[in-house]
Every structure is written in structure tokens, then in C-alpha cells.
Amino acid sequence: MAEPAPDLPYVERPGPAEFRDPVTRTELRRATVWLGLALLIAGVITLAQPLMLIVGGMVFSVLLDGGTRLLGRILPVRRGIRLSLVILFAVAFLAWTFWFAGTTIGAQAEALRAVVTAQIERLMGWASGMGLLPKDEHFDLGAQVAGSLGRLTSAVGTALGAVTSGLLIIVIGIFIAVEPHLYDRGVAWMLPLRHRDRFYIITNRVGATLRRLLFGRLVGMVFEGVFTFAMLSIGGVPMAALLGLLTGLLAFLPNIGAIASGVLMVAVGFSAGPNAGLWAIFVYFFVQNVDGYLVVPYIARRTVDLAPALVLAAQLIMGALFGILGLLLADPVLATLKVSLQELSRMRAGEPPTEPGEPIE
């Protein structure tokens, strides 16, 4: 018969409150990472609108900073004076745009809506007559389109909410543009010392890229708006000024903006007759081809080249998640992510960082 095992003394083992234990520290780090990730996702979902306003303010500050730097090449004065001039010009341009749209062509907005609605009804009626749509299906389709547009603009809300959001973006952008290094140092302060040099390199590269990208967007907006207005006026297309303004504003949105402006342009053109409609089609393709094959490639060589399909996918995702602001900011956010990942990969590979003025291949 085997002898009973002697009683072994009880050994105290580390519990969950013993943070000096290596196993406990490892598990605590893992739990902290997962908890932080869950809180981050919840915060993004809950605070989507304020986050988009902050991102919009940062993008606007890049525009102001780029204008200040450009003005410094021809006006050698202090940065504060140049920034004040840029802010005054930007505010004056926005005020003029609202005044021009509200007084000179405000009455045409209702006419444009009526024309587009009538053209859509005619198109749906023709499709129903050809058997492409069931009878009376065009009414349901119109409601679905209106519902989709309503969901897209729900992030901004009413006209008062849109104005408030715009003012907040402008104020945030001005505060950041006045003293950008203050915010850079504030974010870098939260990083370990060994990572701060990388952070400054990446932010400088991202800033240079966004300045050129947004400058290119402004050039494209001016080009498309002015040429559309001039050519539509020559062809006798109604509401040429309104269509030129809308085309210029929508040019800020790659892919989607061009399609939307083209639909409006062609619909208004055919409302005035077949000749005006054909001329509107010619103007649309002429302007878009010149912009796509001359203006955009030149700008892309100086900034970051974004694939059109990638930009469209980012617009769809950002628009679904964050509404109209996400749609507007998809392009700058995508460029920021691409440049940041490229710079991080260069650093990890031991390659020298890209100079701020050097284009990304």
C-alpha cells in the first residue's frame, strides 16, 4: 500500500492585482489594446460629425497655409500679414459666391430644379414605353433617388446646420493656420521621444502633398467653371452662369462631381432643344478631357498619384460613413494615408525620407 504523499507547503502565486508579475503585465497590455480599440471604434461612430468638422478645419488650414506660402514668393512681408490677406480674400470670395448665387442667379435655381425634374420624368417615361421599366416604376425610382440624396445630406442637416458647420470649419482652419507648429508639437508631445523625428518628417511631407493637391483642385475648379460658363454661353444653353458655378464647385469632387455636373448640363441643354443639348454634351466632354489629360496629370506628377477607382471607392465609403462631409474630404484623407504609409515604409527599409518638395512616385 502506497504511503500518502506528504503535505506540501502552500505557495502564494501572483494574482490579478500583482502588476509586477510579467504574465499579468502582458495580459494587461493586451486587454488595454483591445479595450482601447473598442473605445476608438465607438468614439468614431458616436463622434463622426465633430471629427469630420475637425478634419475639414485641418484641410482648410492647409489651403490657408498654401496661399500664405504662395503669397510669400511675391510679397516679402511677415507671415501674419500674408495670412491675414489670404483669410480676407477667402472670406471675400465665399461672400461673393453666396451673394452672386443668391441675387444674380438665385431665381434660376428653381428653374434648374424644374428642368431637371421634367427631364428625369421624360427619361423614365421613355424607358417605361420601351419596356425597360415596369409601368409607373419611374415614380418609385424617383422616390428612391430622392431618399438617397436625403440620406447623403443628412449628416449636414438643415441649411442652418450647413452654415454652422461651414463656420466651424473656417474657424478651426484659421486657428490651426495661425500657429501650426503649436499643434504639431502638441501631438508630438504625446509620442515617445524616439518617434518624434519620424512624426515631424511625415507631417511635413503630408502638408506639402496636401498643399499641392488642394491647389490643383482649385485650379481645376476655376478652369472647369470658367470654360463651362463661356462655352455654354456661346452655344446658347440656358442658365450658363449657374451651370458654370455648379460645375466649378462640383469639380472639387473627383469622379462623382464630374458625373453630377454633366447630368445637369445635358438635362438643361436638351430642355432648350436638340442643338443646345448636343452642344452641352460636346462642352462636357471637351472640358472634362482637357482637365483630365492636361491639368490633372500635370498636378498629379507634382503630388501623389491616386488611382481613380481607389478615389471612387474611398468616396463611397466615406460618404456612407460620414455623409456629405466624408464625401468632400475623402480625397485629402486618402492622400494623407497613402503618403504616411509610403514614408513609414521608406523609414523601415532604411531609405532616406522623401524631401518635402520631391514628388512621390
Sequence and secondary structure as in RCSB ss.txt:
>XXXX:A:sequence
MAEPAPDLPYVERPGPAEFRDPVTRTELRRATVWLGLALLIAGVITLAQPLMLIVGGMVFSVLLDGGTRLLGRIL
PVRRGIRLSLVILFAVAFLAWTFWFAGTTIGAQAEALRAVVTAQIERLMGWASGMGLLPKDEHFDLGAQVAGSLG
RLTSAVGTALGAVTSGLLIIVIGIFIAVEPHLYDRGVAWMLPLRHRDRFYIITNRVGATLRRLLFGRLVGMVFEG
VFTFAMLSIGGVPMAALLGLLTGLLAFLPNIGAIASGVLMVAVGFSAGPNAGLWAIFVYFFVQNVDGYLVVPYIA
RRTVDLAPALVLAAQLIMGALFGILGLLLADPVLATLKVSLQELSRMRAGEPPTEPGEPIE
>XXXX:A:secstr
               TT TTSHHHHHHHHHHHHHHHHHHHHHHHHHTHHHHHHHHHHHHHHHHHHHHHHHHHTT 
 S HHHHHHHHHHHHHHHHHHHHHIIIIISHHHHHHHHHHHHHHHHHHHHHHHHTTSS TTHHHHHHHHHHHHHH
HHTTTT SHHHHHHHHHHHHHHHHHHHHSHHHHHHHHHHTS HHHHHHHHHHHHHHHHHHHHHHHHHHHHHHHHH
HHHHHHHHHTT TTHHHHHHHHHHHTTSTTHHHHHHHHHHHHHHHHT HHHHHHHHHHHHHHHHHIIIIIHHHHH
HHS    HHHHHHHHHHHHHHHHHHHHHHHHHHHHHHHHHHHHHHHHHTT     TTS   
